[in-house]
Amino acid sequence: MELKSTANPIDAAGPVKQVLANLFYGWGYNFYRRENQLRADDLLIRGKLSDLLGQCRAHAAELESDFRREHLPPPTREHPFPDAAAVSAVQALERAARKIDTLETAIRTAPVPEMDRIHQRHRNERTTLEQLVAADSDLVLAVVNLHDGVLALTDSANAATQLQSLLGAQDIQALWNRREQILSVLQ
């Protein structure tokens, strides 16, 4: 995945613009610094991933609801207890939906290194943020594949096993752990 880069017009500025740039930097923020672009890109990517996983979660809940409607009728005098296989399938669907929800929450609430002047002296912020964006870009491919696979599921009877295999095939958790490992170096 390739991200757009914006050139900083202040870099090739004349003396008056350089004074203006010094005043601008005096407020502590430069919109054109590569680090700020990378931080914004990381937040944007994770927001989109969160949306995709939210759609996966909603579709999984819809599949679970359809399965319950078809295979778990209300109890009657003749059949007071539900079918054990249907209950285990519903529980598998719930576990898969919970796993998607947990992952979505982790992605949405994950930290990004702050723009802190003290830490900027002691670490290479740009390299860290480039590694985070690269890790997030790898995560995008896995989440998009999961999203497409989950939304392609239409048969609620086989949804539990198919959803479990999709979650197992897309190694999203390993990619997410790689991102957390990049951030753990900073602490």
Summary of the structure (lengths in Angstrom):
residues: 187
radius of gyration: 23.4
end to end distance: 28.0
largest distance: 89.6
contacts: 503
relative contact order: 0.14
helix: 71%
strand: 0%
